[in-house]
Amino acid sequence: MKFSMILNLALMVSLTTLVNCGKNSSTDVGSVSADTSSSGLVAGAVGGALSDSSSSGTQAFYKKFSAKPTLTAEAQRLFALMPEANASSLCPTFHTTGTGCAASGSTMDLSYSDCTFTGNASWNGEQALTMSSGTAACGSFPNPGANGTLLRQFVTSGGAAGSINLTAGGLSATIDDATADLGNFDGQTISTLGNSGYGTKVTFNSSGARSQLQIDHHLTVSGIFDHSIDGTVTVSESAGASSRTLNGTVKLYHNLLRVVGTSTLTNVVHEDICCLPMSGTISTTYAAGQNVSPHNGGAQLVGKTETLTFTGCGTATFTNTNGVSADVTLSRCY
């Protein structure tokens, strides 16, 4: 099973930013632009959180995406998720019963030491999966059951909220679940999810179906990429169902541009066969912060909206902030 892959996106953004630095922003609405947009990032974050939890004690399927051998496509393949069969023998997962997995009470700890999910990026750090009730056991899916919650959080070796590092191609990035208020540029208060830190929290209703997702991470590649993501999404599903519908809002603080993107999910449908949406829309509107003025690049986004309208597994129509639309391919969840 894969867990949070947001860091993969951070490195991916830094690469594609360099690859596409000469493109015209008014017409560049290709797949890379959509994948690295606020709406695309939110789609992948929500899809990853869903696929890393379940209302039936099993895991949703991560679709393997292919790409043509171009420089941009190679970057996409480098950081795209791989099927479970490829991952289970490389990094510890809940399947692991030996080195790399430890359980105590309701918490399962997975330790990553220069391990790789994809065969390229190296993970170093520790992740805790904590159920609100029940006893965790390595080798068993952590399912808290009806009226429970499941918190996934990067932690220190001592168990406090922490961070994880991922390196590839000379780049280094961090997913930080410990910094107060996720380090957002505007100084907004962001409530912790548990263990005095952040991460991803899934809530289950009285029938054992998922009813809510909370997503909170601070993502950085020093000097290149700095985002704080915070939001709550309502999940409508039946226990054990193969599809579900999501509605809600997620904020993305662009800490370098100093602008806030608010992404609204409207009737976004997920199915077990794919970690990305099958239908529905995600629209992101940009605004200035309440306390800090935008930098020049951010100021150009204020008041503008971008939209992803999903047409199938990994496909969508992307309309950028200049109103230009194109059919695009989305490549990953995380």
Stockholm file with secondary structure:
# STOCKHOLM 1.0

chainA/1-334         MKFSMILNLALMVSLTTLVNCGKNSSTDVGSVSADTSSSGLVAGAVGGALSDSSSSGTQAFYKKFSAKPTLTAEAQRLFALMPEANASSLCPTFHTTGTGCAASGSTMDLSYSDCTFTGNASWNGEQALTMSSGTAACGSFPNPGANGTLLRQFVTSGGAAGSINLTAGGLSATIDDATADLGNFDGQTISTLGNSGYGTKVTFNSSGARSQLQIDHHLTVSGIFDHSIDGTVTVSESAGASSRTLNGTVKLYHNLLRVVGTSTLTNVVHEDICCLPMSGTISTTYAAGQNVSPHNGGAQLVGKTETLTFTGCGTATFTNTNGVSADVTLSRCY
#=GR chainA/1-334 SS CCCCCHHHHHHHHHHHHHHTTTSCTTTCCSHHHHHTSHHHHHHHHHHHHHHTCCSSSSCCCCCCCCCCSSHHHHHHHHHSCCCHHHHTTTSCCTTCCSTTEEEETTEEEEEEEEECSSSSSEEEEEEEEEESSSCCCTTSCCCCCTTCEEEEEEECTTSSBCEEEEEETTEEEEEESCSGGGGCTTCCCCCCCBTTBCEEEEEECTTSCEEEEEEEEEEEETTTEEEEEEEEEEEECCTTCSEEEEEEEEEEEETTTTEEEEEEEEEEEEETTEEEEEEEEEEEEEECCSSSCCCHHHHTTTTCEEEEEEEETTEEEEECTTSCEEEEECCCCC
#=GC SS_cons         CCCCCHHHHHHHHHHHHHHTTTSCTTTCCSHHHHHTSHHHHHHHHHHHHHHTCCSSSSCCCCCCCCCCSSHHHHHHHHHSCCCHHHHTTTSCCTTCCSTTEEEETTEEEEEEEEECSSSSSEEEEEEEEEESSSCCCTTSCCCCCTTCEEEEEEECTTSSBCEEEEEETTEEEEEESCSGGGGCTTCCCCCCCBTTBCEEEEEECTTSCEEEEEEEEEEEETTTEEEEEEEEEEEECCTTCSEEEEEEEEEEEETTTTEEEEEEEEEEEEETTEEEEEEEEEEEEEECCSSSCCCHHHHTTTTCEEEEEEEETTEEEEECTTSCEEEEECCCCC
//
